[in-house]
């Protein structure tokens, strides 16, 4: 581990959404302020949509940290579920004891009691749903119905939906028009420009206990910017691998050569299946389609020549032999010598 070698108190490029390591770029700061304002103004529904790896979850943890002194909060990330499971997850997150197999109506009543208790105590109630792009449209409709809990004066519940661009695809469906109309604030996070990438790296190094700003050379940082496409998760992965490699080589400064080697290690080109094999899709391809792909990839006449040379057959006999095998495969016959 490189912590001692580089003088860190803790891992600077970890994968957990720790708000202490959140770098508030102008885009992140604007998104956080927008969602916070929507909650403070009682707008009801807000959405945060951005590409994977942009730091949405970390930003939401920072938001909840700011809200907890004055609000009851719930954070849900188990989104591959049905409506009943969603309500169970929500009530458990709120600390409600569920007795037996309650139906949706009973769970809605229990949730409404929680809302009224918080309203009487003068506290806001905020539910954050992360990875919301995984929610089935029927569950999204259940989420919409939660916003119906309100008094004549105010919304009792503030809901933040956070997800990847696929969430926008779902919200654009005609069947979810009512939910889309209720989202009063829509925020996003753009990839970091090169100057912000350098600040992101330095912020995380400093948060981990490293004060020296010369750990990565300027050319190394520029290459990280090019390779990462401005996505924070990519930046962290590249930096973690570079520090690991630099420590192995006993290099006190990470230069562009180390980043080039890390980039080569991240390159999947040489690890991908060959073109003919990659086109085979066992989950969707029928046997007939697989045979057709196999014929294209293997070139029966060339294979026949190989068989002829090996088994003493003429090229014509070998080709007929292979075609017979293919025909048996098509009809799912057993192969015998």
Secondary structure, 3 states (H helix, E strand, C coil): CCHHHHCCCCCCCCCCCCHHHCCCCHHHHHHHHHHHHHHHCCCCEEEEECCCCCCHHHHHHHHHHHHCCCEEEEEECCCCCCHHHHHHHHHHHCCCCCCCCCCHHHHHHHHHHHHHHHHHCCCEEEEEECCHHHCCHHHHHHHHHHCCCECCCCECCEEEEEECHHHHHHHCCHHHHHHHHHEEEEECCCCCCHHHHHHHHHHHHHHCCCCCCCCECHHHHHHHHHHHCCCHHHHHHHHHHHHHHHHHCCCCCECHHHHHHHHHHHCCHHHCCCHHHHCCCCCCCCHHHHHHHHHHHHCHHHHHHHHHHHHCCCHHHHHHHHHHHHHHHHCCCCCCC
